């Protein structure tokens, strides 16, 4: 469940990062972008250097969040794998003990 949550979050952040990279590319090519007031700029209007920096900052922050969440997801996967291995080990021990007749009777 936690793994799925992190996978969804990583996918969301990757999509946000892709969107911001596209916006940055549009700005760098002199294409239309979003003005500070939230409206669209006309196709011939270039964005200010402040808007470019803001977009770059947003992109950078999104990339950092994406990387942090990927690391969290990897840690969660490692923990899940470790727990799974431990459970399998205990199950094998219990089967061995049961076959040897060393386990208490089932209730």
VENKA-V839856 format. One record per residue. N is the residue number from 1. NEAR is the number of other C-alpha atoms within 8 Angstrom. Layout:
n = (N N)
near = (NEAR NEAR)
//
This chain:
n = (1 2 3 4 5 6 7 8 9 10 11 12 13 14 15 16 17 18 19 20 21 22 23 24 25 26 27 28 29 30 31 32 33 34 35 36 37 38 39 40 41 42 43 44 45 46 47 48 49 50 51 52 53 54 55 56 57 58 59 60 61 62 63 64 65 66 67 68 69 70 71 72 73 74 75 76 77 78 79 80 81 82 83 84 85 86 87 88 89 90 91 92 93 94 95 96 97 98 99 100 101 102 103 104 105 106 107)
near = (4 6 9 7 8 12 10 8 9 11 8 8 12 10 8 9 11 8 8 12 9 8 10 11 8 11 13 7 6 10 11 13 10 8 10 6 4 6 7 8 11 6 7 7 9 10 11 6 6 6 10 11 8 8 11 10 8 9 11 8 8 11 11 8 9 11 8 8 11 11 8 9 11 8 8 10 9 8 8 8 8 8 8 8 8 8 8 8 8 8 8 8 8 9 8 8 10 9 7 7 6 7 8 4 4 3 2)
//
